[in-house]
């Protein structure tokens, strides 16, 4: 029996490895790129056909380079199974490639039909290979389909008008890849080892575009964050910082937006002779659109100061001003006018949660609701009058307070708010507002709405 020289065998393996190492590296690199893209899609939790098919294409292409390497051929004993396995991967690679180029728009207007027909034929070839059909003719048919597809890609890429710099770069990468792939499929002397360089160049072009777009997005995000910070300062500037010093009333306000800017707003209408009005409003939606409309609500309320003593007229005037100007968003609002000298209050609301009255340790809901603002131009409102007693405490709030949900999706609710408000009896208005806000934020898993609170204590009327 002839003995194999171990030194010679090791030398052969080493030479084969050095001959294949660039392709083994490219195979590992392509597979890694595909896995990174897949991980990005998983983290993003949103399907993107272009990235998905590119990831599958890159992973299969990288694995094909390893499967077709001479080094693996030396390590795996020759067998029909191994040859059919390599063929299966060969026939599988073009399928995600077709779907990627179709998603990228490189197959023209009829790209979807072309891609589906080609993928159907390739899938049939794949099934035939699995069941042991002669590989020679399957490879020939596969080459014809790939060559036709590559020629179509080249023609479409050249004819397609350049939309921007990114498209031009991707098109150049595609043309280089197509040239190498055509060279390979036409049977160049470079053999199957030529195509990976073109694919590597194409992936490099895609990577460059992706990196440049990522940098652009970071810059845009930075600019947007600066603009939001300015918008936040502007919005805070239109909210009153403190209630004017009064011998009749003490008011504490708390405002916690869900995002940088919010759709909640509050305002004070303070007049002479112990009169004051408290307004709170909540625009549907969140973020910048709601904040812009909240600014309009502020202006609408300011324009109705002549009706400060008549909540129903103030809300009706605000509704007329806002109607047709809120882009289908609506506004809930509540307004209470307090008269220390007469010892009474007038309250009206527009689809807003009821105001709470704490008197002698008991909490009462005061509700006089009309239609939300900005839905109908002819909406009418009515007010309710209640006596004021020294020591009364009022609470106005937005629905983010009672709708805050815990891990079991149970809302904080009206009853818990009433009990918490009752517990604030011996606290100052500022302490009461902080207590409510702190409990609500501890209750909720995350802040899903803006939070606004107004706590008002009535110190009694003092006639001159």
N, C-alpha and C positions, 0 to 999 in steps of 0.2 A: 504494500500500500504506500502510495506517495505521501510524503509528509509535507505540510505547508509550512514554509518558513515564517515563524511568528514575527520576525523583524520586518520581513517583506510585507506581510499582511498589514502590520501597523503603519508602514510607510505608505501603502496604497490608501488606507483610510485617511491618513493625514493629508495626502495630496488631493484626494477627493474632497475633503473638508475645505481645504484652501480654495479649491476650484468653485465650491458651492457657497462659501461663507457670505459673499455679498448678497446672494439670493436668499439664504437663510435669514440674514439680517433684515432684508426687505420684507420677507414673509412675516417675521415677528413684528416689524414696525407696522405693516399694514393691518395685521390682526389687532395690535394694540390700539391703533387709531379707531378701528371699528368698535372695539370694546369701550373706549373712552366716549365715543359718540352715543353708544347704547346707554352708558351710565348717565350721561347728560340728559337723555330723554327720560330715563326713569326718575331722576331727581326733578326734572321739569314737570313731570306728570301731565304732559300734553303731547299727543301724537303729532309728529311732523313727518309726512310721507317722504320728503326729500332727504332728511337726515336718517330716517329709518332705513331706507333702501341703500343709502350710501354706506351705512354701518354694516349691513348684511353683505353688500358687495365687497367691502374692504376685508371683512373677516374671512369670507370664502376665498377671496383672491390670495390672501396671505397664507391660508392653509393649503391652497393648491400649490404654491411655490414649495412648501415643505414636502408635500406628497410627491412632487415630480423631481425632487432633488436626487442626484446620483448617490449621495450619502445614504439616504433612506433606502434606495434600491439595493445598496450593498448589505444593509443591516437586515432587511426583510427578505426571506426566501421567496424566490419567484413562485407565483401562483396565479391561477385564473381569478381568484377572489380579489387579490390585491390589484390586479389590472383593471377589473371592473369597478373597484372602489375608486381608483384614480380617475377613471372615465366618468363615473357618476359625479364627482366634484367638478370635473371639466365641463360637463353639460349643465351643472347647476349654477355655476358662476354667472353666465350671461343673463339668467332670469332676473335677479335683483338689479343688474346693470341696465337692462331694458326699462324696468320700472323706475329706476333713478333718473335716467335721461328723459323719460316721459314726464315725470314729476317736475323736472327742471325746465321743461318746455323745449327741449332740443330735437324733438321728433315731429315738430310742426303741428298743424291744426288737427290732423288725424292721428296724433301721437298715441292716444289711448287705444284706439283700434289696432294700430300697428304693434304696440307693445303687447296687447293681450293675445293677438294672433301668434306673434313670435314666441311668447312665453308658453302658449299652448303647445306649439310644435316642439319647443325645447323640453317641455315637461314630458311629452310623448317619447322623445329620444331618451330621456332620463329613465322612464319606466322600462323602455326596451333594453337599456343597458343593465338594469337591475335584474331582468329576467333572462339575461345571457345572450342577447342578440349579438351578431358579429360586430365588433367594435370598429373595424375598418370603415364600413359604410356609414356607421353612426357618426364617426369623426368627420367624414366627408360632408354629410348633411349639416352637421353642426357648423363646420367651417363656412359653408355656403350662406347659412343664415347670419352668422356673425359678420362676414364680409359685406353682405347686403346692408346690414344694419349700420356698420361703420361708415360705408359710403353715404348712406342716408344722413347720418350724423354730420359728416363733413359738409355735405351740400347744404343742409339746414343751418349749420353754424356759420357758413360763409354768407348765405342769403339773409340770415336774420339780422335786422338792424341793431347796431350797438346802442343799448339803452344807457349804459353808464360805464365807468371805469372797471367796476367789479365784473360786469358781464364780459368785457373785453379780455380781462385776465383769465377768467374761467374758460372762455372760448379758445384762447391760445393753448391752455393746458389740455383741453379736450382734443384739439387738432393734433397736438404732439402725441397724445395717447393713441388717437385713432391711427396716426401714421405708423407708430411702432406696432400696433395690433394688426394692422393690415399687412405690414412686412412679415409678421409672424405667421399669419393665417395663409398668406400666399406661398409660404414655404421658403423663406429666405435662408441663406446659409447661416444666419445668426441663430436660427432655430427658435425654440420656445423661450430662450434666455433673453431675447430682445425686448419683449413686451413689458416686463416689470419696470424697466427704466421709464417708459412712457407713463405707466400708471403712477409711479412715484412722483413724476413731474406734475401730473394732473392733481394728485392729492396735495402736493406742495402748493399749487395754485389755489385750491380750495381752502387750504389752511391759512394762506396769506390773506385771502378775502375774509375768512372768518375772524382772524386776529384783528384785521383793520376795522371790521364792523364792531367787534367787541370794544376796541379802544374808542370808536366813535360813540357807542352806546354809553360807555363810562363817562365820556365828556358831556353827552346830552343829559345823563342822569345827574351829573354834578351841577350843570346849569339849571336843570329843573329843580333840584333841591334848594339852590340859592333863590330861585324865583318863588318857591313855596315858602321859604323863610321870610322873604319880603312880604308875600301875601298874608302870612300869619301875623306879622307885625302890623300890617295895615288893618286886618280884621280886628285885632286886639285894640287898635287905636279907636275904633268906632264903638267899642263897648265902654260904658262908664266904669271907671276904676273903683270908685267908692260912692256910696249914697251920701248926698250932702248932709252935713251935720244938722240934726233936727232934735227939738225937745219933745217931739211927738212920736217919732219912729226911729227904729234901728233896723238896718237892712244889711244882710250878708249875702254876697253873691259868689257862686262857684261855677266855673266854666272849664270843662275838660273835653276838648275835641278828640274824636276817634283818630283822625289824621292831623296833618299840619294845620289844615283849615277845616271849618265845620259849617253845618247848616243851622246850628242853634244860635239864637241871639236873645239878648235881653236889653231892656232900656228903662230909664226912670223919667217920669214926667213930674217934676217937682214945681209946685206953685206956691204962692204965699198963703197966709192965713191957715196954716196947718193942713194943706192939701197936697196929695202926692198920688202918682199913678205908677203902677208896676206892670211892665209888659214882658212876656216871655213868648218865644215863637220857635218853631221847629220846621225846617224845610225838609221835604222828603228827599231821600238820597243822601249821599255823603260827598266829601272831597270838594274840589274846586267848583263844580257846577252848583252844588248846594250853597257854598260860601258866597258865590256871586249873587245868588237869589237872596241870601240872607242880608246882603248889603242893600238890596232893593227893599226888603222888608223894613230895614232900619229907616230908609228914606221915606217909605210910605207912612210909617208911624210918625215920623217927625212932621210930615206934612199935615197930620191930623191933630196937632196939638190944641187947636181951637176946640176940639171935642174931648179934651182930656177928662172932663167931668162926666162924660157920657160914654161908657164903654161900648154900647151897642152902635153908636154913631161912629166912634173911632174905628171899630172893626169893619163896619160897612164901607167907610172911606178907604181903608187899607185894601179891602177886597176890590173896590172899583179901580184903584191905582194898579194893583198887581195883575188883574185879569188880562189875559192875553200876552203877558210879558214874562212868563215863568217857564216856557218850553215844556208845557204839560206837567210840570211838577206842581205839587200843592203845598200849602203851608197851614200848619195848625198853630193856634195862638190863644193866649189867655191874657186878659187885662183886668186889673182891679184898681178902682179909684177910691182912695181913702180920704175921709174928711174928719180931721181930729176935732174940729169945733162942733160939728153937728153930731159927731159920734156915730157915723155910719160908713158903710162901704158899698160900692156898686161894682158888680162883677159880671163879665160876659166872656164867652169863649167861642172859638171856632174849631171844633173837632179836637179839642185839647183835653188831656187828662184833668180830672177835677182838682180844684184848689183844696188844700186841707186847712182846717181851722182847729187850733189847739186852745181850748178854754177850760180852765179849772181841771186839768188833767184828762180831759176827754177830747177825742179827735172826731171832727165832723167833716164829711166831704161836701163841698159846695160846688154845684155843677149847674151851668146854664149854657148849654152848648148849641151852636148853630153850625151851618155848613162850613167845611174847611175853606180857607181863603184861596182865591185864584181859580176856582173851578167854574163858577157861574157869576156873571156880571150882576145879576139881580138878587143875589143872596141877601136875606134880611137877618138881623140879629136882635136879640132881646137881652136885657140885663136883669139881674136880681139884686135887691137891696137887703142888707143885713146890718144889724146894729154892731157897733164896735164897743168892746168892754176893755177897760184897762187891764193889761196883762195878756191880751190876746196875742197869739202867734200864728202867722200865716205861712204856708209853704206852697210855692209855685215850682214846677219841675217839668222836665221834658220826658218823653216816654222811654228814653234810654235808661232811666232810673228803675222803672218797674219791669222793664223787659229784659234786664240783665239776667243771663242764664248761667246756671252752674254746670258741672260736668254731666249731670243727668238731664240737662236741657230743661230744668225746672226754673221758671222765672222768679225773680225776686218778689214781684207782685205787689198789689195794692195793700193787702192786709199787713204784710211785713213792714211796708213803708209806714203805715199808720201806727203800728206798734213802736217802731223805731222813733217816729216823730213824737209819740207820747213820752218816750223815755228821755227826750231832750228837754223836758220841762224846766229843770233847774240849771240848764246850760245857757250861755250867751248865744246870740244868733250865729256868731262865727263858729263857736264850738258845736252847735247843732248842725250846721252845714257840713262841717268837717266829719262829724260822726256819721251822718247819712252817706256821704260820699265814700268814706273809708269802708263802711259795711258793704255797700254795693260793690265796690271794687274787689273786696275780699270774696264776695259771693260768686262773682262771675269768673269763668275760666279765662275769658278774653274780653276786651272791650270792643263790642260790635256796634256801638252807636255813640253819638255825642252825649255828654252828661252835663246838664245845667240845672242849678238849684238857686232859688231865691227864698231866703228866710227873713220874714219881717215881724218885728215886735212892736206892738202898740203900747206906748208909754202913757197914754191918756191925753185928754184935751185940756188946754190951759187958756182960758179966755183972758184977754187983756183987760 
